Amino acid sequence: MSQNIYDNQKFFDGYKKLRDNPFSANILEEKPALFSLAPDLKDKAVLDLGCGYGENCEEFLRLGAKRVAGVDISEKMLDIAKIENPGVEFINADMSDLSFVKDKYDVVFSSLAVHYVENFSLFVEQIFNILTPGGYFIFSQESPLTTAPIDGAKWVKDENGNVSHYRLTDYSRSGKRSTSWIVDGVVKYHRTFSDIINALCDAGFVIEKALEPIPTQETINRDPKWEKDLHKPNFLLIKAKKYYIHKENLDMF
Ligand SMILES: C[S@@+](CC[C@H](N)C(=O)[O-])C[C@H]1O[C@@H](n2cnc3c(N)ncnc32)[C@H](O)[C@@H]1O
């Protein structure tokens, strides 16, 4: 069973405060990048893994999806999701084993949740099987450069207190990280770029696009602290496709 930190009251309250900030990295960088990767959702069945408050689910419906289901391990997050998004089916479950998903979906999204999954290879294999042929798996996660340092992400400052660079350590040590984020002991899993790409390819996916969004010049002008994201992006996003013909059979053509 995976950790369910979002049901920890202190974490839940702290996270809510972060998400209520209209100038968060989620709103300025991650959400626009995620939706830029979305295919036409008209009449599609969509599954959102680690859906949280369900705000993306609501947007998928608005974009024309005929059916949207959201999965989350946290009852507290889903309590809000159910009130705010009545048109969505919400399932309280651990997405690290998706054998409970019996329906097929045309698009599987996961926004900022896959770094909580320990066995990424099993996870993407299960998603591949849930998808209809031609379907997409589109996800965002913390950048592997952020998840790498075992003692937490740290920025190095110059003598004037300005950020000079990001301190990258432990990048090639894939595995569990216990981090301090709102509370101590938040468990995430670090994977290198090649771990992620190879797991997707081994499952049968073809990667169509990757994004590492950066702040707009307008955002940097408004608050120069955003310039540090040009040293290290906050997020990695990938759009992967399940082709109609399995790639092992492509040699026939
Ligand atoms: C950073 S929040 C993102 C929420 C939402 N996707 C969004 O972008 O607004 C991560 C969410 O993933 C959920 N989560 C973490 N581990 C999970 C797991 N093993 N199974 C299902 N949900 C999980 C958390 O409860 C939380 O709601």
PDBQT file of the ligand as one rigid body, heavy atoms in Angstrom, charges set to zero:
ROOT
HETATM    1  C1  LIG A 301       0.130  17.038  -6.220  1.00  0.00    +0.000 C 
HETATM    2  S1  LIG A 301      -1.467  16.349  -6.078  1.00  0.00    +0.000 S 
HETATM    3  C2  LIG A 301      -2.084  16.591  -7.733  1.00  0.00    +0.000 C 
HETATM    4  C3  LIG A 301      -3.573  16.615  -7.814  1.00  0.00    +0.000 C 
HETATM    5  C4  LIG A 301      -4.152  16.836  -9.225  1.00  0.00    +0.000 C 
HETATM    6  N1  LIG A 301      -3.718  15.818 -10.147  1.00  0.00    +0.000 N 
HETATM    7  C5  LIG A 301      -3.784  18.201  -9.750  1.00  0.00    +0.000 C 
HETATM    8  O1  LIG A 301      -2.877  18.308 -10.566  1.00  0.00    +0.000 OA
HETATM    9  O2  LIG A 301      -4.406  19.161  -9.321  1.00  0.00    +0.000 OA
HETATM   10  C6  LIG A 301      -1.128  14.607  -6.053  1.00  0.00    +0.000 C 
HETATM   11  C7  LIG A 301      -2.369  13.757  -5.851  1.00  0.00    +0.000 C 
HETATM   12  O3  LIG A 301      -1.992  12.390  -6.051  1.00  0.00    +0.000 OA
HETATM   13  C8  LIG A 301      -2.648  11.593  -5.080  1.00  0.00    +0.000 C 
HETATM   14  N2  LIG A 301      -1.895  10.362  -4.886  1.00  0.00    +0.000 N 
HETATM   15  C9  LIG A 301      -0.660  10.210  -4.364  1.00  0.00    +0.000 A 
HETATM   16  N3  LIG A 301      -0.307   8.911  -4.330  1.00  0.00    +0.000 NA
HETATM   17  C10 LIG A 301      -1.358   8.224  -4.859  1.00  0.00    +0.000 A 
HETATM   18  C11 LIG A 301      -1.611   6.843  -5.094  1.00  0.00    +0.000 A 
HETATM   19  N4  LIG A 301      -0.716   5.905  -4.790  1.00  0.00    +0.000 N 
HETATM   20  N5  LIG A 301      -2.788   6.502  -5.652  1.00  0.00    +0.000 NA
HETATM   21  C12 LIG A 301      -3.724   7.438  -5.971  1.00  0.00    +0.000 A 
HETATM   22  N6  LIG A 301      -3.545   8.757  -5.762  1.00  0.00    +0.000 NA
HETATM   23  C13 LIG A 301      -2.375   9.147  -5.212  1.00  0.00    +0.000 A 
HETATM   24  C14 LIG A 301      -2.690  12.477  -3.838  1.00  0.00    +0.000 C 
HETATM   25  O4  LIG A 301      -3.631  12.029  -2.887  1.00  0.00    +0.000 OA
HETATM   26  C15 LIG A 301      -2.985  13.845  -4.447  1.00  0.00    +0.000 C 
HETATM   27  O5  LIG A 301      -4.361  14.085  -4.518  1.00  0.00    +0.000 OA
ENDROOT
TORSDOF 0
